[in-house]
C-alpha cells in the first residue's frame, strides 16, 4: 500500500460529525495519546520487567500514522509531501545522508 492509498482509506474513517477545529484537536490529542502509549510500553519493558511486544508497538505506530495523516489532511498536506520534506531536511542536516554527531551538534536549522 502506498501513502496515497493509505491516506484516502484512513481519512474516510475520520469522524465526519466534527468540524475542522474538532478534527485538528482530535488529531493533536490523538498523536500525543498514542505516542504516550508507545512510551509507556517501552517504560514497562525497560523498568518493570515486561516483555517487549513488537506487535503492540506496530499497532500503536499505526494509530500514530492515522493521526499524522488526519492532521496532514486538515492542514492541506499529504503524507508523501511530508515524507519528502522530512528527507530533504535530514539530508540538508546530514550531508552524506547518514547520522553524524558533528553535524547533529552544529545543525543549521535550530
Buried (B, 14 or more C-beta within 10 A) or exposed (E): EEBEEBBEEBBEEBEEEEEEEEBBEBBBEBBEEBBEBBEEBEEBBEEEEEEEEEEBBEBBBEBBBBBBBBBBBBEEBBBEEBEEEEEEEEEEBBEEEEEEEEBEEEEEEE
